[in-house]
Amino acid sequence: MPGTLADTARAAERVRLAFAAASVAANGRHVAGTVSVGVACGSPLSAIDLLISRADTALYRAKTNGRDRVEITLEKADSAAEQRHDGQGGTIQRCRREKEKSAATGDALESCVV
């Protein structure tokens, strides 16, 4: 999802809270719903498999640290080693121009995985 790490973490927290609020009573017993979430972000040029791997690592950290929580990874994608390539450079060059333009206006977005 496009956005900042903070935006994505807030969205993940809203999902977690919605599950908590949706707990039900069954046969007189309280059944709580919990959600553990891992969030990772990187450049729009970052390889999706790298972002998913980082989100997965954050998810397991959430489970290890007590479950029912949102954990983020603060690692930044290495722009040289972790880029998508289209074989022609056109898509990458266009993405770079868009990212530079949004950074100059203060609207820089990242690609985030939850």
C-alpha positions, 0 to 999 in steps of 0.5 A: 500500500502506498503511504508512510510507515507511520500511516501504515502502522496506524492502519494496522493498529485500527485493524487490531482494535477492530478485532478486539472490539468485535469479541463475542460471548459464546455460551456465556464465555467471552471469546476475544479476537486478537491480531498480530501484524508486521509492517515493513516499508521501502522505496517504491522500487524495492522488491516486493519479496524483500518487503514481504520478508521484512513484514513477516519478520516483524509479524513473528516479532509481534508474536514473540513479544506477546501477540495482539500487537503491531510491530514495524521494521525500521530497515530501509530498502537498499535502493541499488540491491533491491530494485525491480527491473523492467529490462528497459529502465523505463519504469524505474526511471519514471518511478524515480522521477515521481519519487523525487518530485514527491520528495521535493514537495514533501509528499514522499510515499513509500511502498508498505506491506502489512 
